[in-house]
Amino acid sequence: MTVCEKDHCTGCMACVNICPKCAITIKDDIRSYNAEIDENLCIKCDLCHRVCQNNYSIVFNPPQHWFQGWAEDSELRKRGSSGGVASAIMSGFIKNGGYVCSCLLKDGIIGFELTNDPGIIPCMSGSKYVKSNPQSVYKEIKSLLKSGEKILFIGLPCQVEGLKRFVGDDLSEKLYTVDMICHGTPSPKILDIYLSQHGKSLETLKDIKFRKKDQFGMDDGFSTITKSGIQDTYLMAFLNATSYTENCYFCKFARTERVSDLTLGDSWNSKLGYLEVKKGISLILSQNEKGEYLIKIGNVHLENVDIENAVANNAQLKHTSIKPVERERFLSSVQRGKNIDNTVMRLLPKRYFRQLAKIILIKLHIIKRRAYSNIN
Ligand SMILES: Cc1cc2nc3c(=O)[nH]c(=O)nc-3n(C[C@H](O)[C@H](O)[C@H](O)COP(=O)(O)OP(=O)(O)OC[C@H]3O[C@@H](n4cnc5c(N)ncnc54)[C@H](O)[C@@H]3O)c2cc1C
């Protein structure tokens, strides 16, 4: 028996956190997640069904203010995937006496940490383009909220919804939430397989980055994981929406109305000029007073944004990612243990050979090698 309709599970983990008998396990078969209930342990309390975001209608709020901007602290801006706004807000929140909870690589898992140590923020900055695992962090957050602490959670919209539902309205006053505009996430098993095919493992990596500003490519903090100067095939499949779990293709959160206090994304096609674009610009949607407070304590530089342009350049504010025809063949091939580089070359030849052409142009000194490439 599953907590919600088969293959609709987002992996938010609210049901796993709430079950008093530890009877729920998230099953990941690469194609989809399912929250399975062990009927031998289940006491039919129904808490899992009630907390699951797929079993009730979600309340969305329209943004009150739209901005584009960046962290005033240039180091934080540099580290972020776009304008470093998430790190700036985490830093400001801790300075103001709060705890933050966000995503990082730890002990081989892309999971979450709850902390008031500003030294951890650099590990949390940057987008990890994979389904992250909240594990038991909602329980830890609830317990700190009960003791009167102020907490900021930054994650994917489905995780924000899962946490809010788990915590409940009574404890929500001191909970602040930030979600990312998200176009979908692959199972971490695909990342594990990809890394192992390149002689790496999350278990031994100290850090993992998936992009530097508008240039996509995996990096372990010291060097690129595959060829320097081009997109790797993991990210080619990701950017083509080929590798996501099933639920992402009917995501409820791909819309302008949001479930968080503040939403962050990329300010694609910003008109602020090449130099600012190169340094990174975030798109910022504030839904309420808590959102305004986060911007203020984050010391975020704000600029006006053309909303029509922002939405036109960010498909996930309008609709979910569309499942490409190659997805089934991609996933079957990965499951059969085939090489991901070869699979992507076969299934996404245009993307693949554009990157290959780029390597040749770099070798011939016709174009310069940059650490990563956003050539799609
Ligand atoms: C899976 C994913 C898909 C995205 N898709 C889009 C998109 O389609 N359009 C768009 O405009 N923006 C998208 N983003 C957001 C974008 O990549 C930047 O994170 C955003 O612009 C904020 O950048 P920043 O520099 O302000 O913060 P950053 O320093 O990049 O901080 C990002 C924050 O998100 C948290 N985070 C990173 N990865 C994960 C994860 N896997 N799960 C949960 N939390 C995570 C980090 O811990 C950090 O707090 C996506 C992000 C992710 C993680």
The ligand as an SDF file (V2000), in Angstrom:
LIG
                    3D

 53 58  0  0  0  0  0  0  0  0999 V2000
   16.5840   21.0990   -8.4590 C   0  0  0  0  0  0  0  0  0  0  0  0
   16.5530   22.5600   -8.7570 C   0  0  0  0  0  0  0  0  0  0  0  0
   15.9180   23.0100   -9.9150 C   0  0  0  0  0  0  0  0  0  0  0  0
   15.8800   24.3880  -10.1990 C   0  0  0  0  0  0  0  0  0  0  0  0
   15.2210   24.8160  -11.3270 N   0  0  0  0  0  0  0  0  0  0  0  0
   15.1420   26.1370  -11.5810 C   0  0  0  0  0  0  0  0  0  0  0  0
   14.4150   26.6300  -12.7000 C   0  0  0  0  0  0  0  0  0  0  0  0
   13.8660   25.8690  -13.4810 O   0  0  0  0  0  0  0  0  0  0  0  0
   14.3310   27.9810  -12.8810 N   0  0  0  0  0  0  0  0  0  0  0  0
   14.9290   28.8510  -12.0160 C   0  0  0  0  0  0  0  0  0  0  0  0
   14.8050   30.0580  -12.2200 O   0  0  0  0  0  0  0  0  0  0  0  0
   15.6160   28.4260  -10.9470 N   0  0  0  0  0  0  0  0  0  0  0  0
   15.7360   27.0950  -10.7060 C   0  0  0  0  0  0  0  0  0  0  0  0
   16.4080   26.6580   -9.5890 N   0  0  0  0  0  0  0  0  0  0  0  0
   16.9710   27.6530   -8.6520 C   0  0  0  0  0  0  0  0  0  0  0  0
   18.3560   28.1500   -9.0660 C   0  0  0  0  0  0  0  0  0  0  0  0
   19.1780   27.0820   -9.4670 O   0  0  0  0  0  0  0  0  0  0  0  0
   19.0510   28.8990   -7.9090 C   0  0  0  0  0  0  0  0  0  0  0  0
   19.1510   28.0610   -6.8040 O   0  0  0  0  0  0  0  0  0  0  0  0
   18.2810   30.1130   -7.4950 C   0  0  0  0  0  0  0  0  0  0  0  0
   18.3550   31.0130   -8.5540 O   0  0  0  0  0  0  0  0  0  0  0  0
   18.8460   30.7680   -6.2170 C   0  0  0  0  0  0  0  0  0  0  0  0
   20.1760   31.0930   -6.4190 O   0  0  0  0  0  0  0  0  0  0  0  0
   21.0100   31.8230   -5.2780 P   0  0  0  0  0  0  0  0  0  0  0  0
   22.3410   32.1330   -5.8790 O   0  0  0  0  0  0  0  0  0  0  0  0
   20.2130   32.9310   -4.7070 O   0  0  0  0  0  0  0  0  0  0  0  0
   21.1210   30.7570   -4.1420 O   0  0  0  0  0  0  0  0  0  0  0  0
   22.0680   29.4880   -4.0450 P   0  0  0  0  0  0  0  0  0  0  0  0
   23.3350   29.7860   -3.3530 O   0  0  0  0  0  0  0  0  0  0  0  0
   22.1310   28.8350   -5.3570 O   0  0  0  0  0  0  0  0  0  0  0  0
   21.2570   28.6080   -3.0060 O   0  0  0  0  0  0  0  0  0  0  0  0
   20.3450   27.6520   -3.3520 C   0  0  0  0  0  0  0  0  0  0  0  0
   19.6080   27.2050   -2.1100 C   0  0  0  0  0  0  0  0  0  0  0  0
   18.8290   26.0740   -2.4740 O   0  0  0  0  0  0  0  0  0  0  0  0
   19.1740   24.9710   -1.6720 C   0  0  0  0  0  0  0  0  0  0  0  0
   19.2170   23.7970   -2.5390 N   0  0  0  0  0  0  0  0  0  0  0  0
   20.1220   23.5250   -3.4920 C   0  0  0  0  0  0  0  0  0  0  0  0
   19.8500   22.3590   -4.0950 N   0  0  0  0  0  0  0  0  0  0  0  0
   18.7680   21.8660   -3.4790 C   0  0  0  0  0  0  0  0  0  0  0  0
   18.0340   20.6700   -3.6310 C   0  0  0  0  0  0  0  0  0  0  0  0
   18.3530   19.7380   -4.5370 N   0  0  0  0  0  0  0  0  0  0  0  0
   16.9800   20.4660   -2.8150 N   0  0  0  0  0  0  0  0  0  0  0  0
   16.6240   21.3870   -1.8850 C   0  0  0  0  0  0  0  0  0  0  0  0
   17.2880   22.5410   -1.7040 N   0  0  0  0  0  0  0  0  0  0  0  0
   18.3460   22.7720   -2.4930 C   0  0  0  0  0  0  0  0  0  0  0  0
   20.5800   25.2780   -1.1450 C   0  0  0  0  0  0  0  0  0  0  0  0
   20.8670   24.5910    0.0380 O   0  0  0  0  0  0  0  0  0  0  0  0
   20.5110   26.7780   -0.9760 C   0  0  0  0  0  0  0  0  0  0  0  0
   19.9070   27.1320    0.2290 O   0  0  0  0  0  0  0  0  0  0  0  0
   16.4840   25.3020   -9.3000 C   0  0  0  0  0  0  0  0  0  0  0  0
   17.1300   24.8400   -8.1420 C   0  0  0  0  0  0  0  0  0  0  0  0
   17.1730   23.4920   -7.8600 C   0  0  0  0  0  0  0  0  0  0  0  0
   17.8720   23.0180   -6.6130 C   0  0  0  0  0  0  0  0  0  0  0  0
  1  2  1  0
  2  3  1  0
  2 52  2  0
  3  4  2  0
  4  5  1  0
  4 50  1  0
  5  6  2  0
  6  7  1  0
  6 13  1  0
  7  8  2  0
  7  9  1  0
  9 10  1  0
 10 11  2  0
 10 12  1  0
 12 13  2  0
 13 14  1  0
 14 15  1  0
 14 50  1  0
 15 16  1  0
 16 17  1  0
 16 18  1  0
 18 19  1  0
 18 20  1  0
 20 21  1  0
 20 22  1  0
 22 23  1  0
 23 24  1  0
 24 25  2  0
 24 26  1  0
 24 27  1  0
 27 28  1  0
 28 29  2  0
 28 30  1  0
 28 31  1  0
 31 32  1  0
 32 33  1  0
 33 34  1  0
 33 48  1  0
 34 35  1  0
 35 36  1  0
 35 46  1  0
 36 37  1  0
 36 45  1  0
 37 38  2  0
 38 39  1  0
 39 40  1  0
 39 45  2  0
 40 41  1  0
 40 42  2  0
 42 43  1  0
 43 44  2  0
 44 45  1  0
 46 47  1  0
 46 48  1  0
 48 49  1  0
 50 51  2  0
 51 52  1  0
 52 53  1  0
M  END
$$$$
